[in-house]
Amino acid sequence: MLHNLVRCKSCGAPLSFSSEGARNCCESSSGSILRGNVLINDPDGAHSPPEILVRDQDALNYISHKKFPTQIARLEKFIRAHAPTNLPNKVLDLGCGPGPTTELLLQAGFEVAAVDFSVRSLSINAHLCRSMAERSLFVCANLNIVDFTENSVDGLMMADFLQHLGDRQAQIAFLHKVFRALKPGGWFYLSFFNTNFFHRVMHDFEGTRGDIGYRRLSLREVRGMLPKGVQVQKQSLMNIFNDARMDHIATALPFSSFVAPMAVIEGWRIE
């Protein structure tokens, strides 16, 4: 069951529900609630970050953002290369937003637990994936708080949110936590805001836009934040152009890191 991938906030055990699906494994009064294929990890909203209202309001606009063609082309290529040959094959789609990454993973044959703190985003995402509901779980949770069962998933999809998780220590804590959930031999995809030349000139390393905080990162810094036992297979730049073909050409050129607004790291957990 996909809800077993998430650990109970109270006792730390993998979630286990009764036939009614009302309480978690230790029957805590603040325990997670399962409604169909939607898991509410924090029913009382005690750990809801302030930017959740912005994310809810902007959910529909997000999937029409001009940067998406390049990002989706990159994701489609990666997902096709890692499509499961033996089912089941479970993936955590972290910071999933309103889609469409979850849909791409499901179409490739994965079982997917999609996690986000925006109820509106999860609702849109679940609607997109409604025909594949039996292989999906949508988890409403704060990524800085939710914990996952160790060695439980075959893949980690972490697209375009690491920069929003707080300071360096929060980012490191998150990465070390989620990589414990990845099985040895499991793959990961991680994209994030790159610190390019223009950001350095403007001293735009971190800040807040519309109540959404960010902290830009370099490929070198993120590689240094990864836990022991993680092997980087490939690193690249992204979104110099919003056209996927033009971006592929531009990011292959020398010094592209000086202008690319995003970076991607792909790899495996080897131990």
C-alpha positions in Angstrom: 0.0 0.0 0.0 1.3 3.4 -0.9 0.3 5.0 2.4 2.9 2.7 4.1 5.6 4.9 2.5 4.7 7.6 5.0 5.7 7.4 8.7 3.4 8.3 11.6 4.1 11.6 13.2 3.4 10.2 16.6 5.2 6.9 16.8 7.4 6.8 13.7 6.0 3.6 12.3 4.7 3.2 8.7 1.1 4.3 8.5 -1.5 1.6 8.8 -5.2 2.2 8.5 -8.3 0.4 9.6 -11.0 -0.4 7.0 -12.6 2.9 7.8 -9.3 4.7 7.1 -9.9 7.3 9.9 -6.8 7.0 12.1 -3.2 6.1 11.8 -1.3 3.2 13.4 -1.2 4.5 16.9 -4.6 6.2 16.9 -3.2 9.6 17.8 -5.8 12.3 18.0 -3.8 14.3 15.5 -3.1 11.3 13.3 -3.1 11.2 9.5 -6.4 10.7 7.7 -6.9 8.7 4.5 -9.8 9.5 2.3 -9.7 7.4 -0.9 -6.4 8.1 -2.5 -5.8 11.4 -0.5 -3.7 11.3 2.7 -3.9 14.3 5.0 -0.7 14.1 7.0 -1.3 17.1 9.2 -5.1 17.3 9.8 -4.9 20.2 12.2 -2.7 22.3 9.9 -0.1 22.9 12.7 2.8 22.7 10.3 1.3 24.6 7.3 3.8 27.2 6.0 2.7 30.7 5.2 3.2 30.4 1.5 0.5 27.7 1.2 -2.1 30.4 0.4 0.0 31.7 -2.5 0.5 28.1 -3.8 -3.3 27.4 -3.5 -4.2 30.6 -5.4 -1.5 30.1 -8.1 -2.0 26.4 -8.7 -3.8 26.8 -12.1 -1.3 29.4 -13.3 1.7 27.3 -12.4 1.1 24.6 -14.9 0.9 27.1 -17.7 4.2 28.8 -16.8 6.4 29.5 -19.8 9.3 27.6 -18.3 7.4 24.3 -18.4 8.1 23.1 -22.0 11.8 22.8 -21.3 11.3 21.2 -17.9 8.7 18.7 -19.1 10.8 17.7 -22.1 13.7 16.9 -19.7 11.4 15.0 -17.3 9.8 13.0 -20.1 13.2 11.9 -21.3 14.4 10.9 -17.8 11.2 9.1 -17.0 11.2 7.1 -20.2 14.8 6.0 -19.5 13.8 4.7 -16.0 10.4 3.3 -16.8 9.8 0.1 -14.8 10.3 -3.3 -16.3 9.1 -5.1 -13.2 6.0 -3.9 -11.4 5.3 -2.7 -8.8 7.8 0.2 -8.8 7.1 2.9 -6.3 8.1 6.6 -6.6 7.8 9.6 -4.3 6.9 12.7 -6.4 7.9 15.3 -3.9 6.7 18.9 -4.2 4.5 17.6 -7.0 2.3 20.7 -7.3 -0.7 20.6 -9.7 1.2 18.4 -12.1 2.0 17.1 -14.7 5.0 15.2 -13.4 2.8 12.8 -11.4 0.8 12.0 -14.6 4.0 11.3 -16.6 5.2 8.9 -13.9 1.9 7.0 -13.8 1.7 6.8 -17.6 5.2 5.2 -17.5 3.9 2.5 -15.2 5.0 3.6 -11.8 3.0 3.6 -8.5 3.2 7.2 -7.3 2.9 8.9 -3.9 2.7 12.6 -4.8 3.4 15.0 -1.9 2.6 18.7 -1.6 1.3 21.1 1.0 -1.1 22.8 -1.3 -4.6 21.2 -1.2 -5.6 23.1 -4.4 -2.5 21.8 -6.3 -3.2 18.2 -5.1 -6.8 18.5 -6.2 -5.8 19.6 -9.7 -3.1 16.9 -9.9 -5.5 14.2 -8.7 -8.0 15.2 -11.4 -5.4 15.0 -14.1 -4.5 11.5 -12.9 -8.1 10.3 -12.1 -7.9 7.4 -14.7 -4.9 6.0 -12.9 -6.2 6.5 -9.3 -5.5 2.9 -8.3 -1.8 3.5 -8.6 -1.6 6.9 -7.0 -1.7 8.5 -3.5 -1.9 12.2 -3.0 -0.3 13.3 0.3 -1.0 16.7 1.8 2.1 17.4 3.9 4.9 19.8 4.7 8.1 18.4 3.2 10.1 19.7 6.1 8.0 17.8 8.6 6.7 14.6 6.9 8.9 11.5 7.2 9.1 8.4 5.0 9.7 4.7 5.5 13.3 3.7 5.0 14.2 1.7 1.9 10.7 1.8 0.6 10.8 3.5 -2.9 12.5 2.8 -6.2 12.7 6.4 -7.3 12.7 10.0 -6.0 11.4 12.8 -8.1 12.4 16.2 -6.7 11.6 18.8 -9.3 12.0 22.5 -8.7 11.4 23.0 -4.9 14.7 22.4 -3.0 15.3 26.2 -3.1 12.1 26.8 -1.2 12.7 24.6 1.8 14.6 27.1 4.0 18.2 27.6 4.9 21.2 25.3 4.2 20.6 23.2 7.2 16.9 22.6 6.4 17.9 21.6 2.8 20.5 19.2 4.0 18.1 17.7 6.6 15.5 17.2 3.9 18.0 15.5 1.5 19.3 13.2 4.1 15.8 12.3 5.2 14.4 11.5 1.7 17.4 9.5 0.6 16.9 7.1 3.5 13.5 6.3 1.8 15.3 5.3 -1.4 16.2 1.7 -1.9 19.8 0.9 -2.7 19.9 0.9 -6.5 17.1 3.4 -6.7 17.2 6.5 -8.9 16.7 10.2 -8.2 16.0 13.4 -10.2 16.7 16.7 -8.5 16.2 20.1 -10.1 16.7 23.5 -8.4 17.4 27.2 -8.8 20.9 27.7 -10.1 23.1 30.6 -8.8 24.2 32.1 -12.1 26.4 35.2 -13.0 23.5 37.6 -12.9 22.4 36.5 -9.5 25.9 36.9 -8.2 26.2 40.5 -9.6 22.8 41.4 -8.1 23.6 39.6 -4.9 20.3 37.7 -5.4 21.2 34.6 -3.5 18.1 34.3 -1.3 14.9 36.2 -0.6 11.2 36.2 -0.7 8.7 36.7 -3.6 5.0 36.8 -2.7 5.6 35.1 0.6 7.5 32.3 -1.1 11.1 32.1 0.2 14.0 30.9 -1.9 17.7 30.1 -1.6 19.6 29.6 -4.8 22.1 26.8 -5.1 25.1 25.8 -7.2 25.7 22.3 -8.6 28.8 22.0 -6.4 26.9 23.0 -3.3 24.1 20.6 -3.8 26.5 17.7 -4.6 28.2 18.5 -1.3 24.8 18.3 0.5 24.0 14.8 -0.7 24.4 12.0 1.9 27.1 9.3 1.7 26.1 6.5 -0.5 24.6 8.6 -3.3 26.2 8.5 -6.7 25.8 11.4 -9.2 25.4 10.0 -12.7 24.8 13.3 -14.5 24.5 17.0 -13.8 23.3 19.6 -16.3 21.8 23.1 -16.6 18.3 24.0 -17.7 16.0 26.8 -18.8 18.3 29.2 -20.6 15.6 29.0 -23.2 11.9 28.0 -22.7 12.1 26.1 -26.0 13.3 22.6 -25.2 15.4 22.2 -28.4 17.1 25.5 -28.1 17.7 24.9 -24.4 19.3 21.6 -25.1 21.8 23.2 -27.5 22.5 26.2 -25.2 23.1 24.3 -22.0 25.7 22.0 -23.8 27.8 25.1 -24.5 30.8 26.1 -22.3 30.1 28.5 -19.5 26.3 27.8 -19.7 26.4 27.7 -15.9 26.9 31.5 -15.9 23.5 32.1 -17.4 21.3 29.1 -16.7 18.6 29.8 -14.1 18.1 26.1 -13.2 20.3 23.0 -12.6 19.6 19.2 -12.6 21.3 16.4 -10.8 20.5 12.7 -11.6 21.8 9.6 -10.0 21.5 6.5 -7.8 21.7 5.4 -4.2 24.5 2.8 -4.2 24.3 1.8 -0.5 
